[in-house]
Amino acid sequence: MRFDLFTTDPVLLLLASDRTVPTVEPLPVSPWVAMSAMQKGIRRGDVDLATRAAATLLKSDPAKLWRRLVGIVFEDVGLGSLETVRLVTAATDRSARQQFGGDWAVSSLLVERMCAAPKCRATDDLFLTISHHHELAELRASLAGVDLTEHLSRISERGALLGASLSVLHASGVRWTGQVPGQASDAKSAFAAMRSEGADHSIVALASQGFRVTREALPPLLPLLSLARSFGDRTTQDDEFPSVVVGRNGLPTYVYDAFSWEGKAALSRFLKRDTATGRWLRKHITAERRFSVLAGGLFRIDGGLVRQRVMWPCAMTLRWLADSGYHSMKLSDPAAFLDMIRADLPTIDEERADVR
């Protein structure tokens, strides 16, 4: 293996390895199911599933594989292992990958490292909270009318995390549910404001690079969230996973979610069945919102679970806020609603198991 120590990003030297590059069979699924399987495998530390899914994407749509790896590492690893985030983001340079054995050698190693890395989903929980929680509706409305200069000022003044995070979304120009059409934005200035606020410059640079690759909301939120984190705290804990059900096609049913046609069809069939969840949704939720509320709840109790979750106070609070507010509703007992979906999970899996 040859690489130039003078021109290669030092982070990429972590790819220098004498490991045997795995030979795997791609999954016989659509790219959308493959993306889900890769992400769920990474979250659960299932190297075989995640690697086979990555091979599927590399074969069908290589560009989608590299964008998705960066999206996943910011969403599911994040502050749990900034070294892993740096490595995956740096590996988007195709010429650099050729120095370390090519696309498959690098992508399979990245997947293995992401599976093994401690996980922190706090950035995604922060995004869900500020986007949807009903108690923040007034704040969202207020900040929607603020101009770019005021957003940048709010970011640089190191105000409350939730409000400053909303200003980051507006100032960076990311696409999200609260985006204001025609609103001026300047991502470069937003990242500069976070540096002036006191965010670690290397984390800001990493977030900026991730944003250039994905154009998604999570990278810009990472530097702000890092200010609330004590990096000495490394306690991790596995989430409590439901029993794994393997479908007729040999894949675990949890790979079928609202982001694939197959998952949408299975959840739609479930909604037609006579279940406690279905009855509650029909009674309390308008027809056009039932699917998204169900899909979001299923994510909270199944699809979004991880192994080695880094436990720190702000992350735990954000997870609770996302659990209780992802649907934008004011419920007297949000946990009971998720428990209802959890109790109906065997019936959901009956539908997902039929996917061929």
Secondary structure, 3 states (H helix, E strand, C coil): CCCCCCCCCHHHHHHCCCCCCCCCCCCCCCHHHHHHHHHHHHHHCCHHHHHHHHHHHHHHCHHHHHHHHHHHHHHHHHHHCHHHHHHHHHCCCHHHHHCCCCHHHHHHHHHHHHHHCCECCHHHHHHHHHHHCHHHHHHHHHHHCCCHHHHHHHHHCCCCHHHHHHHHHHHHCCCCCCCCCCCCCCHHHHHHHHHHHCCCHHHHHHHHHHHHHHCCCHHHHHHHHHCCCCCCCCCEECCCCCCCCECCCCCEHHHCCCCCHHHHHHHHHHHCCCCHHHHHHHHHCCHHHHHHHHHHHHHHHHHCCCCCEECCHHHHHHHHHHHHHCCCCCCCCHHHHHHHHHHCHHHHHHHHHCCC
